[in-house]
């Protein structure tokens, strides 16, 4: 976005008395094209991928860091830069002479494990980068897509580096499964495992690039950068930004969730700025060691709707059975289906079961509470059923 657009947007926001100017700029699930404060990590990752500039494949690499450290932002920014800024129009890295001859070509493919749960979806995600032709969403089998991938990489100078993000989350496609799926093209691909830990059986021949939690001054820069474009001018002072960064303790996801939530609360109050009590309340709705909001937004629409209704009802001190019945009354789902979804989401860690006082000789009842930023989910997720 150029400077004139920034000025025009802010003038419009002040005219309409808006607090939040751009949701994407505040959202903890949207990444900047150039991550703030991560230059050294990007250099380490470029070192690990150095062979691609000689037309060779690098060894498998692991990029590991805690939640909110920016691992996804780093890998997506780097892969976009490698594909777009140093590439031909076909989104490749290569050397093309004026006579039209093409040297070794390497594609960089980012696969979001939260949204790829099957072999078909995985092959389709890879082919969407490697192929200039549309990749069918249905009507063909997994074997057909695998054959297309083999054909695309059949030439000796065609290679791909494939990053699997969130490989270590329970609902994601596992890294060892990706190795199996890529076995037919093993000589033409290398992989990058992105997550909070290395894959099982990782050895010294496979380098790891650690991504530490943000230091306080780095997180201040991250929040300042997002607030400068996501919020209207003058609605938040720098001291409050420092307080948010200190509270978040190195976790950019939590800091942005609190900032976004405070903006929503200030808007709901009709305020013309974000006050300290807005920030305090927003922080209370960001659970400590909670679940990344993107994990919630990657769930099916039906499950997101159940969670939206869960946030809307008073569920903290009520048995699951009672809460499920109220949520069902708001939708076309049965109470039994809602109850099953709630237990499933609790098993995944998206929500948490909390024991309630025993009410007799039977099984002790439990309530459920969200483990994700509820105010931001309310703003970005599905609308609540009446």
Buried (B, 14 or more C-beta within 10 A) or exposed (E): EEEEEBEEBBEEBBEEEBBBBBBEBBBBBBBBEEBBBBEEBBEBBBEBBEBBBEBEBBEBBBBBBBBBBBBBBBBBBBBBBBBEEEBEEEBBBBEEEEEEEBEBBBBBBBBBBBBBEEBBBBBBBBBEBBBEEEBEEEEBEBEEBBBBBEEBBEEEEBBBBBBBBBBBBEBBBBBEBBBEBBEBBEEBBBBBBBBBBBBEEBEEEBBBBEBEBBEBEBBBBBBBBBBBBBBBEEBBEEEBBBBBBEBBBBBBBBBBBBBBBBBBBBBEEEBBBBBEEBBBBBBEBBBEEBBBBBBBBBBEEBBBBBBBBBBBBEBEEBBBBBBBBBBBEBBEBEBEBBBEBBBEBBEBBBBBBBEBEEEEEEEEBBBBBBBBBBBBBBBBBBEBBE
